[in-house]
Amino acid sequence: MLPLHCIQLSMYLIIYNFDLSTQSDYYGRVWIEDGDNDYIYHSEHILVHKKERGQSKQLEVTIPIREPLPSQYFVRVVSDRWVGCDKLFW
């Protein structure tokens, strides 16, 4: 994380371990949230093709800084096709 100035924060995310056992592509969503206010700062869809399995996915996002400052930011990766298939990072 890198503060750009007093109202924006830049994050560089590396999402890894897309070694899936299914034969199809992976469709999912990545979002950045704060646990204190239940606010979603950023959300985007991701697509991992079969040939990209085992490789990392790199994202660079810029989010606004809101008052009051949250104690932590959470990054959540959720599958669009599989119920209960999600991962939470902090």
C-alpha positions in Angstrom: 0.0 0.0 0.0 1.2 3.4 -0.9 -0.6 6.7 0.0 -0.8 8.9 -3.1 -2.0 11.9 -1.1 -4.4 12.5 1.8 -7.5 11.2 0.0 -6.2 8.3 -2.1 -4.4 5.0 -1.5 -2.8 2.8 -4.1 -2.6 -1.0 -3.7 -0.8 -3.5 -5.7 -2.4 -7.0 -5.3 -0.9 -10.3 -6.3 -3.5 -13.1 -6.3 -2.0 -16.5 -6.6 -2.8 -20.2 -6.4 -5.3 -20.5 -9.3 -4.6 -24.3 -9.5 -8.2 -25.4 -10.0 -9.3 -28.9 -10.6 -12.2 -28.0 -12.9 -11.9 -28.1 -16.7 -13.3 -24.7 -17.3 -12.1 -21.1 -16.8 -12.4 -19.4 -13.5 -14.8 -16.5 -13.2 -14.8 -14.4 -10.1 -14.8 -11.1 -8.4 -12.2 -9.3 -6.3 -13.2 -6.5 -3.9 -11.6 -4.4 -1.2 -13.7 -3.7 1.8 -13.3 -2.4 5.3 -14.5 -4.4 8.2 -15.5 -1.5 10.4 -18.0 0.3 8.2 -18.9 -2.5 5.8 -18.0 -0.2 2.9 -16.7 -1.7 -0.5 -13.9 0.5 -1.8 -13.2 -1.3 -5.1 -14.7 -4.2 -7.0 -13.8 -5.8 -10.3 -14.4 -9.1 -12.2 -11.5 -11.4 -12.9 -11.2 -14.2 -15.5 -8.5 -16.9 -15.3 -8.2 -19.0 -18.4 -7.3 -22.7 -18.3 -3.8 -21.9 -19.6 -3.2 -19.4 -16.8 -3.6 -22.0 -14.0 -0.9 -21.9 -11.4 0.1 -18.4 -12.4 -0.5 -15.2 -10.3 -2.9 -12.4 -11.3 -1.7 -8.9 -10.6 -4.0 -5.9 -10.0 -3.2 -2.3 -9.2 -6.1 -0.4 -7.7 -6.5 3.1 -6.2 -9.1 3.5 -3.5 -10.4 6.6 -1.6 -9.5 7.2 2.0 -12.6 7.7 4.1 -13.0 9.2 7.5 -13.0 7.6 10.0 -9.9 5.6 8.9 -10.6 1.8 9.1 -8.3 -0.3 11.2 -7.8 -2.8 8.3 -8.6 -3.3 4.7 -9.9 -6.7 3.6 -9.4 -8.2 0.1 -11.9 -10.8 -0.8 -11.8 -13.1 -3.8 -15.2 -14.8 -4.6 -16.1 -17.3 -7.3 -19.1 -16.4 -9.5 -19.9 -20.0 -10.2 -19.2 -21.9 -7.0 -21.2 -21.2 -3.8 -19.0 -20.8 -0.8 -15.8 -20.6 -2.7 -14.1 -17.5 -1.4 -10.9 -16.3 0.2 -10.3 -13.4 2.5 -7.0 -11.6 2.9 -6.1 -8.9 5.4 
